[in-house]
Amino acid sequence: MSLLCNKLMHWCLALAAATCVRALELELSLEMPDTALPLPASMCGLSIEADRFVDWAGEPGKANQFTWNLMNNTKEKTGIAPPIRIGGGSQDFIINVADLDNEEPGFYNIFAPVPELDDLESTKQLFPQAYFTGAGYKYWRAACNFPPTTSFTFGVNFLAGNTSEAIAQIKNIEKAFAESDCSDVELYAIELGNEADQWDDGVKRDEDWDIYAYSAQQISYYEAINDTLGDNGRKYRFGDSASRWSVKNMLNTDALQGEFASSINSLSVHHYHSTGQLDSRSVWPGKASGLVNKTSIRTELDSYDDSVKLAADANYSFVLGETGSFASHGQQGVSNSAAAALWLVDYSLHAAVVGISGLFFHQGVGYNYSAFEPVDHIGINLTDYAPDATHYTMPEYYGYVVVGEAIGSKEAYINEIEVDSSVPLTAFEIYEDNNLKRIVLINSQPWTELSTGERQNLTIQLPQLEYYDGARYKLLEFESLSATSGLTWGGQSYETLSGKASGEKVFHELDSSGAISLPSSSVALIHL
């Protein structure tokens, strides 16, 4: 782009007058550049809070069809179902109870009471995690209910400091995956403990607890598991740090330098954009705008560049084993709004550009940041039984669908087109067989329920697609970033009781000049 055009573009974007036409020219690479990186079909996974896993899965032999359909929707786009991690804070409070093996439903939870509204200190208190889960074999067997090609990372209790408990859980997990109706799903890894970097409180572990003590105990568990169950080639995820332990720290431990290292297939840290707060509706649009800010997304994810390289050099994949918009079960009015869908698309695709192998977006019954509510009767808190409430799809789910379609069902590679940070546009090129096949364009200019005037469009000029035969695109559309329903992807809604898409697919033809007009707060996927 010439200096004059660049100056004109910045002048135009800065001008508030309604007469200003915003335009930007992007140079595409029709052949795959050397900078392109793999775009894994398994990029977007789910991290399901362990205590209510069966709500998502359904009881053994009786799948939750809503969950199954939603997972299968993305499988139809990428060829594999989203990977699942079962874990979170409650995984370290699960106890194997053999007496429940023949009981219905085969597990039970004990939750902390929900405080009165005036006494709430955190959004997390509305739907607290169980502080005790008694689980029989059927709990783990519920994994068989997911679509074929689903891979699981199963968290087990490490907090108890009792190898026999972990062994009992792993025995049940491996028994479940050996069942004939589990033959189409995969046990990818065992996760020993959740966010153990936070345990140096003198209660969970001694105050001198650190990554080296964690490493030593991981090794002792690994040896005890092999001694009891045999070494059948099982794999482990290592780290799962909330914030304190980096990949560099992990690689300096004995666990990653000895025999145990060959049984580890991934290194994991957890990451959230921010923490959910109990605040008024008036601040939600501002938080939504901050969530989708492209500079913020890149600042957060680019900080893992060294971790990706270090892990790759040591032949490990690097994942965000638990991630999401706002921690503490999400920010009301933002995590459960259209902002989360737009954010997930940009966040996921840029993570692939950084080289992160996978993202596991955390989910929980009643949590604001979930992709869907898997069961009926969920009210405003854990104790509120809502007779008329049904299971439903939440806005974040649309992000999974968009990313899945962008990835496609063949081996894909991704490249991000550099766009000036002052322009609210991100652009990704996706390649198959060295040829450009799809383009993702995201206009992150905030349009919220507080926005006034006319919703602006950004015109993107793609010179290489001038008179390109067959180029067409789909749009992710919604009323505003604040919308909690009414989203559509290519004209279709996923807000159905079945979880299947409704409505006719809508494709738009690319202008013969190679131009596309993209509304504020929207996503386009161009198919070539």
N, C-alpha and C positions, 0 to 999 in steps of 0.2 A: 504494500500500500504506500502511495506517495506521501511525502510530508504534508502536502496541502490537504489531501484527503483525510489524513489522520487528524489534522487540526480542525477541519470542518466537522468530522465526526464527534470530536470532544466538545466542540462549541455547540453542536446540535443536541448532544445528550445533556449538556448542562442547562440548556435553555428551557424554561418552564412553559413557554408559550404553546398553546394547543396547536398552533399552525406548524410546529416543528415536526418534520418527518425524520424519524430515526432510522438510520441505515448503516449497515456494516458489510463489508466485503470479506469473505473468507476464502482462502486458498486451500483447496483440497488436494490430497495426494491419492490419485486413482490407483497407484500401485503401493503396496505396503512399504512404509519407511523402516529404516533400521531401528528406529526408536520404539516401534510397536512392541507391546508385551502381551503374553497370553491373557485371554479373558476367560477364566474358568467357568464352566457351566454350573459349578457349585458355589459361585461367588456369594450368593445371598442365602444364608441359612437362618434357622430359628434356634434360639436358646430358650428352652421352655423351663420355667420354674418347676423344680422337681416335685414339690408337694402335691400339686394338682395335675400332674402329668396325665393321669387317666382321664381327666375331663377332656383333654385334647385328643387323646388316642381312642377313647372308648374302652369298654371292658373287653378282655380277651375274647376273640371270636365275634365281637360285635363292634365293629369300627364306628367311630364318630364320622358319619358320612359327610357332614359339613366340612370337617377338617380334611378328610380324604379328598373331597372334590377340590377344595382350594389348593391343596398341595399338588394335585394332579393337573390343575390348570397350568401351573408353571412347568411341570414335567413335560407337558405336551409342547411347550415352546423350546425347552432346552435339551430334552431327551433324558434328563435325570430329575428326580424329585429333590426339593431343597434338603440339604443336610440338616440334621437335628442334633442339638446338644441338650441333654437333660441335666440340669444343674442349677446353679444359683445358691443363694444363702441357705435354702432349706435342704440342700443335698447333704450337708454335714449334720443334719438332725434326723436323718432316716435310719431306722433300726430294723434289721431283718427280724421278723417275728414268724417263726415256722408254723405256729398254731393258726396263722391266718391263711395258710396255703389252700385250705379247702373251704374257706369262708367267702361270703359275698359282701362287698366287692373285693375283699382281699387286702384292704389297707384302710388306715384311718389317720386323720390329722387332728392335732390339737393346736388351736390358734390363740394368740393373745387377744383379749377383748378389745373391741373398737372403742376408743374414747368418745366422750361427748364432743360435739362439734366445737364448742368453745375451748376444749382442752387439746385439740389436735395440734401437734407440733410439726407433723410431716405428712405429705401425701401418702407416704408408705403405710401409715397407720390405718388408712381406710380399708386396705386389703393386705393385712400383714401376712408375712410368710409363716408357715407352720413352725413352731418351735419343737415339735415332735411329730414324726410320721412313722407309724408302725406299718411295715410292708411285708406282705407274703409274696410268694412266687408270681402270682397273677399281676402284681404291679409291674414287674419287669417284662412279663410276657405281653403286655399291652403294646409293646413296640412292634409286634407283628402286624398291627392294624394299619400301618402306613403303606403308601403306594410302593410298588416295586422300584428298586434303585435307591430308596432312601438309605442313607448312611447315618449311623448314630455315634456320637461321643457320649458315653454314659458317665456321669459324675457319681462317685461313691463317697461314703463317709470317711474322711481323713481326720476330722477334728477329734473324734473319739479317742484317737491315739491307740486304737485297738486293732491289730492286724487281723484278728479273727473275724471282726465285723466286716472289714473290707473284703476279706476272702469269701465270707458267706454271700455278700452282695454280688461279687464278681462271678461266683459259682452259679447264682440264679440268672444273672445276665447271660452268661455263656450257654446255660441250659436253654434259655428262651430262644436264643438265636440259632440253636441247633434243631429247633422244632421245624417240622415240614412246612408249616404255613409261614415260617419266618425265612424261608430259603431265598426269597427275593429281596430281602433287606440285609444290610451289612452292619456289623459292629466294627466301626472304624478305630475307636480308641477308648481307653479308660482314663478318666480324669480323677486323680486322687486329690480331693479337696478343692474348695472354692475360695479364692482371694486370701490365701494363707499369709500374704504379706501384711495383713491387718491383725494378725493374731498375737502380737507381742504386748498383750494387755495384762499379763499376770494371771489371767483366768483361762483363756483358750490355750495359751502357751506361756512360758516364762517370759519375762521382760527382755531377756537377752536373745530371744528368738529372732533369727535372721535367715537369709536365703541359704546359708551354709547348713544351718540346723534343719531347714526344710529339705535340702538336698539329701542330707544324711538319713532323714526319716523316710524320704521317698525310696531311697535305695533299700532300706531295711524292709519296707513294705513289698517292694519288687521281689526281693529274695524270699520273703515268707510266702508270697503268692505262688511263686514258682515251686517252692519246696512242697506246698500243699496241693496245688492244682496242676503242677507240671508246666513246663515252658512250651506252650502251644503256638508261640509266635504272636501272642497278643501284643497290641501296641498301646502306647500311653501318650496323652497330651501333657506337657510339662509347663509349669509357670502359673498361668491363670491369675496373674497379679492384678490387683486393683489399680495400683499406681506406683508402688515403690521399687519394684524389681524390673529391670530392663533385660532385654535379650543379652546384652553384654554381661550383665550380672549372672544370668543363667548359664552362659557358656563357660564361666569361670568356676563353676561348681563341679564337684566330683561326679555328680549324676550324669553330666554331659561329657565326661572324660573317661568313664569306665564302661563296664559291661552293660549297665542299664541304658547307656546312650543309644545302643543299636535297637532298643525296643521303643524308643521315642520317635514319633513321626511328625510332631508339630509342637511349636512353641507358641504360647498364647499370653496375651495381655488383654485387659478389659479397658474400654474407653466409652465415655459419654460426653456429649457436647456440653452439658451443664447439669444442674440438679433441679428437679421439680420443686416448686414452692407453693405454699398456700397463699395465693394472692388474688387480687380482684380481676375481673374480666377486662378492665381497662388496659392492663399491661400485656394481655395475651397477644394482640397484634404486633406489638413491638418485639416480643420474644419470637414470634413466628418469623418476622423479618430477619432477626438475627440468626435463626436456625438455618435459613436457606441462603444466607450470605455466602457467596462463592469464595471470598477471601478467607473467611473463617473456616470453611470446610477444608480448604487447602492448607491453611496453617496447622490445623489439627492433624491431618493425615500425613503431611510432609514430614512431620516430626518423627515418623517411624521409618524414614528412609534408611538410616543406619541399621536399624533392627532388621529390616528386610534383607539387606546385604549381608549382615553378619550371619543370619539364619541360613541364607542360601549358601554361603561359603561353607557352612557346616553341614549342608545337605538336609536342612529342615525347612518345612514350610512355616510361614509366620502368619498367624491369624489373630483377628480380634475376636476372641472366644466368647465374649459377651460385650455387646455394644448397643447403643440406642441414642435417642435424642436427649432426653433429660432423665437422669438417675432418680432413684426413689420412686420408681413405678410411673414416671412420666409427669409432664406438665399438662394439667387440664387446659383444654382450649388450644393447645399447640401440638402436643404429641398425638392427640386423637383428631387432628385436623388435616386438611389438604396439605398444609406446610410439611407434614411428615412424609407424605408421598413424594413431593418434589425433592425434599432433602435426601430421601433414601436413594433416588435415582442418581443425583450428582455425587453423593457420598460413596455409593457403591462403585460407580464407574471410575471415579478418581482414585479410589483405593486400589483398583486393578492397575491403574497407571503407575501408582507408587510401587506396585509389586506385592501387595498384600494378597495372600492366597484365598482368604475367605473371611466373611463377616457373619457373626451369629447375633441377630437382633433379638434382644430379650423379650419374652412374652410371659404373661401371667393372667389368670382369670381376674377381671376387674381392673387390670392395669391400663393406664392411659396410652402407653406406647405400644400396645399389642397391635398385630395386624388384623386380628379378628377376635370376637368373643365366641368361644367354642360351645358354650352351654346356655340354656335358657334360665330365666328367673333371676338374673344378676341385677341387683339394684345399685344404690349409691355407695354401699359399703358391704363388707363381708357378711354382716348379720341382716342386711336388708333383703328380704325375699320378695321379688317382684313377680307376681303371678302372670302378668301379661307380657313380661319381657321375653323376647326370643333371642336366640343366637344371631349374630350379625357380623357383617364385614366392616372393617374400619379402614379409614383412608390410607394408612401405611401399606395395606395390602396391594394397592394399585402400583406402588413402587416396585414390588416384587414382579408384577406382571410386565411392567414396562422394561425393567432390566432383563427379565427372562427373554422377552421378544428381541431385545437388542442383542443379546448373546447369540440366540439362535441355536440350532441343533447340530451344527458342524463345528469343527475346531476353529476358534475365533481368536483374533488378536485385536488389541485396542491401541489407539494413539489419540492423545488429546491435542487439539489445535490451540496454540497459544493465543489468547485474547486479552487485550489490555485489562488490567484489574479494575479500571474505572467503568468498564462496560459490563452490565449485568447479564452477560451471556457466557455459557460454557458450551463447548462443542467437542464431540468425540467421533472419531472415525473407527469403524469396525470392519475388519478384513477377514475374508475366507480365501484360501488358495492364493494368497498374495494380492487379491483384488478387493477394492473397496466395495462393500455390500450394503452397509447401513451407516447412517449418520444420526447421532443424537444431538439435538439442540435444546438447551434449557435457558429460558428467559427468567432469571431470578429476581427481576425487578419486583419488589413487594406490591401485591394488591390484596389488601385486607378489608375487613368489614368496616374499618374506619377511613378507607380511601375515598376520596371525593373526585368529582370530575369524570372525564372519560378514560376508560381503561386504555392505556397506550399500547401500541404495537411496535415491535422492533423488526424492521425489514432486513433480512439477511440475504445478501447476494452471493450466489455460488456459481461463479463464471464457468467452471468445468461442466456444470449441469445444464447449461443453456441448450435448449432443444434436445435435452437428453430423453430418449424414448423410454417410457415406462416408469419414470421416477414418480413416486407417490408417497404420501406420508400420513401418519396417524397422529392425533393430538390427545394429550392428557389434559382434560378440561374440568374446571370447577368454578363456582361462583366467586370464591376468594380463598386466600390462604387460610381463612378462619373457618371455612366450610367443614362440617363434620359428616356430611352426607351429600349425595347428589353428584359425585364424581363420575366421569366417564372416561374410558380409554378407547379411542377409535370408535366412539359412539356407543360403546357397550358398557353396561353397569354390572358390577359384581356384587351389588348390594341385594342379593336374593337369598331366600331361605335355603336354597340348595347349594349356594356357593358357586353355581355355574353362571356363566355370562348370559345376560339377556339383552335383546335388541340386535339390530343389524350392524355389522361392521361398517364403519365409515372411513373411507380413504379419500384424501384430497390429492388432486393432481398438482404437481409442481408447476409453477408458472414457466412459460416457454423461455423466459429470460433467465431462468435459474434462480428466481427470487422466491422467498417464503416470508410471510408476515406472521410473526409470532407474538401473541398477546403477553402482557406482563403476567408473571407467575403461571407459566405453562411449559409443557414439554412436547417436542415433536420428534418422531422417529421416521426418518426418510429411508425407504426401501428402494434400492436400485436394481 
